[in-house]
Amino acid sequence: MALINKFLAAIRRDEDGQGLAEYALILALIAIVAIIALIFLGTQVSGILSTVGASV
């Protein structure tokens, strides 16, 4: 029984998965912000790139 308690205590102290989950949430947030920025600024960026392409 003591061996099982030690094993469960070791699992509770393991925080590697928590760090990975935090990085995944940050990456998802950055992706959402980038998509929203492209939705709102996409037409302006497209116009600027068209102007630059036409001048070349």
Phi and psi in degrees as a GROMACS rama.xvg file:
@    title "Ramachandran Plot"
@    xaxis  label "Phi"
@    yaxis  label "Psi"
@TYPE xy
-64.8857  -34.397  ALA-2
-64.506  -40.1975  LEU-3
-65.9074  -41.2897  ILE-4
-63.6446  -39.8827  ASN-5
-64.7573  -41.0387  LYS-6
-63.8233  -44.455  PHE-7
-65.8023  -36.5637  LEU-8
-66.1151  -38.0624  ALA-9
-66.3794  -37.6727  ALA-10
-66.6613  -39.2386  ILE-11
-66.1088  -31.7588  ARG-12
-80.2856  -16.049  ARG-13
-71.2519  115.729  ASP-14
-114.635  13.7599  GLU-15
-65.5025  -42.3818  ASP-16
-63.8962  -33.1122  GLY-17
-65.6272  -42.9975  GLN-18
-63.4458  -40.5191  GLY-19
-63.7973  -39.929  LEU-20
-64.9219  -38.1271  ALA-21
-65.5332  -42.1416  GLU-22
-63.388  -38.3859  TYR-23
-64.8147  -39.9948  ALA-24
-66.5339  -40.0042  LEU-25
-64.3002  -43.081  ILE-26
-62.925  -41.1194  LEU-27
-64.5608  -40.7215  ALA-28
-63.6105  -42.5762  LEU-29
-63.3131  -41.3341  ILE-30
-63.651  -41.5598  ALA-31
-64.556  -43.0667  ILE-32
-63.6639  -40.8159  VAL-33
-64.8523  -41.1999  ALA-34
-65.5425  -42.7014  ILE-35
-64.1436  -40.4196  ILE-36
-63.5564  -40.7412  ALA-37
-67.2598  -34.5788  LEU-38
-64.8341  -45.4236  ILE-39
-79.9656  -32.0673  PHE-40
-107.162  3.2246  LEU-41
-60.5562  -42.7031  GLY-42
-68.7672  -37.3112  THR-43
-67.2921  -43.2525  GLN-44
-64.6063  -39.8557  VAL-45
-62.4848  -41.6205  SER-46
-63.7265  -42.0907  GLY-47
-64.8423  -43.7632  ILE-48
-66.1573  -35.6545  LEU-49
-64.6685  -41.6813  SER-50
-63.2764  -44.6107  THR-51
-65.1406  -42.156  VAL-52
-65.2132  -36.9576  GLY-53
-70.7871  -31.9285  ALA-54
-77.041  -18.5788  SER-55
